[in-house]
Amino acid sequence: MAAISADSHVVEAEDVFVGLPERFGDDAPRVVGAGTLQDSIIIPSKGPRGVRRRMGFAGMRKRDGLELQRRTGHKPEVDDMRDAEAKRILAMGYDGLRAGIRDGAYRHEDQDEDGIEAEFLYPGFFGLFSFENTELLVACQKNYNDWLHDYASASNGRLFGLAAIPVQDPQAAVEELDRVVKKGFKGGCIPCTAPPEVPYKDECYEPVWAAAEEANFPLSMHVGTNAYVPAQYRQKSPLPRDETFDYASTPNTVQRTLVDLMCRGVAERHPDLKFVVGEFNAGWIAHWLDRVDQGLLREHRFKSRDFTGERPHEVWRRQFYATIEDDRPAVLTREIIGLDNLMWGSDYPHVDSTWPCSMQVLDEIFEGVGDDDRRKITRDNVKALYGI
């Protein structure tokens, strides 16, 4: 049973950044070191923090002599970049990526290798959503959407781009949403965290929500796509960073956003607007929805009034979706989360991808699960959501 990935990615070409340095100077991203080991997207004004390698690590897993390491029910382990062939490929930068990563016309080769019928595409450069300069953000996202449209159009119907929507400027967001809908986009992306001074429950976003709802245009919030946070809102922990803790607790970064959307009026005012929680996995959602429900009741009781609104589980099932990769806990709690609210994604070509063994991973995480349920999560739900 071929699958449809609801969460895959692109690696941006230089065209995405054309004209930006001339307009915005050192605050603008650009590609440097193309075709070399230093091939990166950089923002000069940010110094070392502004460097992002243009890589598609999962695409290197088919190189000669490599034996994939993988635990049952899980994606392949992180690759060993000390390998001589890996070093040779890395030294070519963007030019060393598989043809299907660089050109949508060849992406079918990577899909066929993995048993994938089609993919919905998120950015690879998450910095698209976090520029402090809103004018730069709008310009970069327009460039990206035009490039993504061309990349996906070359695939003969096997790629669907998710447009970047610049919600930090609501008027520009409505204009860009209208433009990308006319270009044929099926859905779009917004930051997984709103600007801290203007949360998503703020009335300024109402035109964006209304436009997306009217256009039947789902809005995705992908892990890592945070809005810019001014210095006064940044909280410095007294504890040193712990990479394992940070990776394991990524759902925390979207949960505040979800409460704003689900519990503070947005979903109630726009009951036909759909939201996607991208690459946060979903095994945590069944328990978390119960905690939100309890929190709402406690909040109102402590204020000496009864809660009379919709319960979180109802709102979630009507309007919210989550993508999963190798997440068997989500599969096992699908009846609580909502069988119709889960969508599988391969995350190709990122390092967390299940490629090129997605079918084996799916067989393992769906062990003991009926074919109808598997078909919904790996095919039918994404097709219904985006109308393909």
C-alpha positions in Angstrom: 0.0 0.0 0.0 1.8 3.1 -1.2 1.8 6.0 1.2 1.4 9.8 0.9 3.8 11.9 3.0 2.0 14.7 4.7 5.4 16.1 5.9 8.4 16.2 3.6 10.8 19.0 2.8 12.7 20.9 0.2 16.3 22.2 0.3 16.1 25.8 -1.1 18.0 26.8 -4.2 19.7 30.1 -4.6 16.7 31.5 -6.5 14.8 31.8 -3.2 17.1 34.6 -2.1 17.6 36.5 -5.3 17.4 40.3 -4.9 17.2 40.2 -1.1 20.7 41.3 -0.2 20.4 44.3 -2.6 17.2 45.4 -0.8 17.9 44.5 2.8 21.7 44.4 3.2 23.3 42.1 5.8 20.0 41.2 7.3 19.1 39.3 4.2 19.8 35.6 3.7 22.0 34.5 0.7 23.8 31.4 -0.4 27.6 31.3 0.0 30.1 28.5 -0.8 27.8 26.9 -3.3 29.1 23.5 -4.4 31.6 23.2 -1.6 31.7 21.9 2.0 30.8 25.4 3.2 27.6 25.5 1.1 25.2 27.4 3.4 22.5 29.9 3.7 23.9 32.8 5.8 22.6 36.0 7.3 25.7 38.1 7.8 24.3 40.3 10.5 23.7 37.3 12.8 27.3 36.1 12.7 27.8 32.4 13.5 24.1 32.1 14.5 23.1 33.0 10.9 24.7 30.0 9.2 22.5 27.1 7.9 24.0 24.3 5.9 22.1 23.3 2.7 21.9 19.6 3.4 19.6 16.6 2.8 21.2 14.0 5.1 18.6 11.3 4.5 19.4 11.3 0.8 23.0 10.0 1.6 21.7 6.7 3.0 21.8 5.0 -0.4 25.6 5.5 -0.9 27.8 2.5 -1.7 28.9 0.4 1.2 26.5 1.9 3.8 24.6 -0.5 6.0 21.7 1.3 7.7 21.3 1.0 11.4 17.7 0.9 12.5 15.7 -0.3 15.5 12.4 -2.1 14.9 9.6 0.5 14.5 12.0 3.4 14.2 13.6 5.5 11.6 17.3 4.9 10.7 19.9 6.1 13.2 21.8 9.3 12.6 24.5 8.7 9.9 28.3 8.5 10.6 29.6 11.6 8.8 33.2 10.3 9.3 32.7 7.8 6.5 34.9 8.6 3.4 32.0 8.5 0.9 29.9 10.7 3.2 32.8 13.2 3.3 33.1 13.1 -0.5 29.4 13.9 -0.9 29.3 16.6 1.7 32.3 18.3 0.1 30.1 19.0 -3.0 27.5 20.9 -0.9 24.1 21.4 -2.7 25.6 19.8 -5.8 26.1 16.6 -4.0 22.4 16.2 -3.1 20.3 13.6 -4.9 18.8 14.9 -8.1 15.3 14.7 -6.7 16.2 17.0 -3.8 17.5 19.6 -6.2 14.9 19.3 -8.9 11.2 18.3 -8.5 11.3 16.6 -11.9 13.5 13.9 -10.4 11.8 13.6 -7.0 9.8 10.6 -8.2 13.0 8.6 -8.2 13.3 9.2 -4.4 9.6 8.5 -3.9 9.7 5.2 -5.8 12.7 4.1 -3.8 10.6 4.5 -0.7 7.1 3.4 -1.8 5.7 7.0 -1.7 3.0 8.1 -4.1 3.2 11.9 -3.3 4.5 14.4 -0.8 3.5 17.6 0.8 6.5 19.9 1.1 7.6 22.2 4.0 10.6 24.5 3.9 14.1 23.4 4.8 15.1 26.9 5.8 13.0 27.6 8.9 14.5 31.1 9.1 11.8 32.1 6.6 9.5 32.7 9.5 11.8 34.4 12.0 13.1 37.6 10.5 12.8 40.7 12.7 12.3 42.9 9.6 8.7 42.1 8.5 9.2 43.6 5.1 12.2 41.2 4.5 10.0 38.3 5.8 7.3 39.1 3.3 9.7 39.5 0.4 11.6 36.3 1.2 8.4 34.3 1.6 7.1 35.5 -1.8 10.4 34.4 -3.4 10.1 31.1 -1.7 6.5 30.5 -2.8 7.3 31.3 -6.4 10.3 28.9 -6.4 8.4 26.2 -4.5 5.5 26.4 -7.1 8.0 25.7 -9.9 9.7 22.9 -8.0 6.5 21.1 -7.2 5.0 21.8 -10.7 7.9 19.8 -12.3 6.8 16.6 -10.5 3.9 15.6 -12.7 1.4 15.8 -9.8 3.5 14.0 -7.1 4.5 17.0 -5.1 2.4 19.6 -3.3 4.0 22.7 -1.9 2.8 24.3 1.3 3.1 28.1 0.8 4.7 30.3 3.5 2.1 32.8 4.8 3.6 36.0 6.4 1.1 36.4 9.3 3.4 38.9 11.1 1.9 41.4 8.6 -1.8 40.3 8.5 -2.6 42.5 5.4 0.3 41.1 3.5 -0.6 37.6 4.7 -4.1 37.9 3.2 -2.7 39.2 -0.1 -0.2 36.4 -0.3 -2.7 33.8 0.7 -5.0 35.0 -2.1 -2.0 34.9 -4.6 -0.9 31.4 -3.7 -4.4 30.0 -3.8 -4.7 31.4 -7.3 -1.4 29.7 -8.2 -2.9 26.3 -7.1 -1.4 25.8 -3.6 -3.5 23.5 -1.4 -2.3 24.8 2.0 0.2 27.0 3.8 2.5 27.4 6.7 2.5 29.9 9.6 5.0 30.1 12.5 4.5 27.5 15.2 4.9 30.3 17.7 3.3 33.7 17.3 5.2 36.9 18.0 5.1 37.0 21.8 3.6 40.5 21.9 0.8 39.5 19.4 -0.4 36.0 20.2 -2.7 34.2 17.7 -5.8 35.0 19.7 -5.3 38.7 18.9 -8.0 40.2 16.7 -5.4 41.5 14.2 -5.2 38.0 12.7 -8.9 37.7 12.1 -8.6 38.6 8.4 -6.0 35.9 7.9 -8.1 33.2 9.6 -11.2 34.3 7.7 -9.4 34.2 4.3 -7.9 30.8 5.0 -11.3 29.4 6.1 -13.1 30.8 3.1 -10.5 29.3 0.7 -10.5 25.9 2.5 -6.8 26.4 3.0 -5.3 24.5 5.9 -2.6 26.3 7.9 0.4 24.2 9.2 2.6 24.9 12.1 5.9 23.0 11.7 8.4 22.3 14.4 11.2 24.9 14.3 9.3 27.6 12.5 9.3 30.1 15.3 8.5 33.7 14.9 11.1 36.3 15.9 11.3 36.8 19.7 12.5 40.3 20.9 15.2 40.3 23.5 12.9 41.3 26.3 10.8 38.2 25.9 13.7 35.7 25.9 14.0 33.7 29.0 17.5 32.6 29.9 17.5 29.3 31.9 19.9 29.1 34.9 20.7 25.5 33.7 23.0 24.6 30.9 21.4 23.4 27.7 20.8 19.7 27.4 20.4 18.6 23.8 18.5 15.4 24.8 16.0 17.3 26.9 15.5 19.9 24.1 14.8 17.3 21.5 12.5 15.3 23.7 10.4 18.3 24.8 9.8 20.0 21.4 6.0 19.6 21.8 6.2 22.4 24.5 7.0 24.9 21.7 3.6 24.5 20.0 1.3 23.8 23.0 0.9 27.5 24.0 0.0 28.2 20.4 -2.6 25.4 20.4 -4.2 26.7 23.6 -4.5 30.1 22.0 -6.2 28.7 18.9 -8.4 26.0 20.5 -9.4 27.7 23.8 -9.3 31.5 23.2 -11.9 31.9 20.5 -10.1 31.4 17.2 -11.4 27.9 16.5 -14.9 28.9 17.8 -15.1 31.9 15.4 -13.7 29.9 12.5 -15.1 26.3 12.8 -14.2 25.4 9.2 -10.6 26.5 9.5 -8.1 23.5 9.7 -4.7 23.6 11.4 -1.9 21.1 11.1 0.7 20.4 13.8 3.7 19.4 11.7 6.5 17.1 12.9 5.8 17.3 16.6 4.6 13.7 16.4 1.4 12.9 18.4 1.9 10.3 21.0 1.6 13.1 23.6 -1.7 14.5 22.4 -4.1 12.1 24.0 -2.9 12.8 27.4 -2.3 16.5 26.7 -5.9 17.1 25.6 -7.1 15.7 28.9 -4.8 18.1 30.7 -6.1 21.1 28.7 -9.7 20.0 29.4 -9.0 19.8 33.1 -7.1 23.2 33.0 -10.1 24.9 31.4 -12.5 23.6 34.1 -10.1 24.6 36.9 -9.6 28.1 35.3 -13.3 28.8 35.3 -14.1 27.3 38.7 -11.3 29.3 40.4 -13.0 32.4 38.8 -16.3 31.3 40.3 -18.0 30.6 37.0 -18.8 27.4 35.0 -17.1 26.6 31.7 -19.8 26.6 28.9 -17.6 26.5 25.8 -16.6 23.6 23.5 -14.4 21.0 25.1 -10.8 20.6 23.7 -11.4 17.1 22.4 -14.3 18.4 20.3 -12.4 21.3 18.9 -9.3 19.1 18.1 -11.3 16.5 16.3 -13.1 19.1 14.2 -10.2 21.3 13.2 -6.7 20.0 14.1 -4.4 17.4 12.5 -1.0 16.1 13.5 1.7 14.5 11.4 3.7 11.4 12.7 6.8 9.5 11.5 7.7 6.4 13.6 5.3 7.2 16.4 3.6 4.0 17.5 2.3 5.6 20.7 0.2 7.9 18.5 -1.1 4.9 16.5 -2.0 3.1 19.7 -4.0 6.1 21.0 -5.6 7.0 17.7 -9.1 6.5 19.0 -8.5 9.3 21.6 -6.6 11.6 19.3 -9.0 10.9 16.4 -8.4 8.4 13.7 -9.2 11.1 11.1 -6.8 13.6 12.6 -3.5 11.7 12.1 -1.4 11.9 9.0 1.9 10.1 8.4 5.0 11.9 6.9 8.5 10.7 5.9 10.3 14.0 6.7 12.5 13.4 3.6 15.2 14.5 3.1 15.9 15.6 6.7 18.0 13.6 9.2 14.8 12.4 11.1 13.4 10.9 7.9 12.2 7.3 7.6 13.6 7.2 4.0 14.5 4.8 2.3 12.7 2.3 4.6 9.4 3.9 5.2 7.3 0.9 4.2 9.2 -1.3 6.7 8.8 1.3 9.5 5.0 1.6 8.7 4.6 -2.2 8.8 6.2 -2.2 12.2 4.4 0.7 13.8 1.0 -0.5 12.4 1.5 -4.1 13.6 -1.8 -5.4 14.8 -3.7 -2.5 13.3 -6.3 -3.0 10.6 -5.7 -2.0 7.0 -8.5 0.5 7.0 -7.0 2.5 9.9 -3.5 2.3 8.3 -4.9 3.6 5.0 -6.6 6.5 6.7 -3.4 7.6 8.5 -1.0 7.0 5.6 -3.2 8.1 2.7 -6.9 9.0 3.1 -6.7 11.7 5.7 -4.1 13.8 3.9 -6.1 13.5 0.6 -9.3 14.5 2.3 -7.7 17.5 4.1 -6.1 19.0 1.0 -8.7 17.8 -1.5 -6.5 15.8 -3.8 
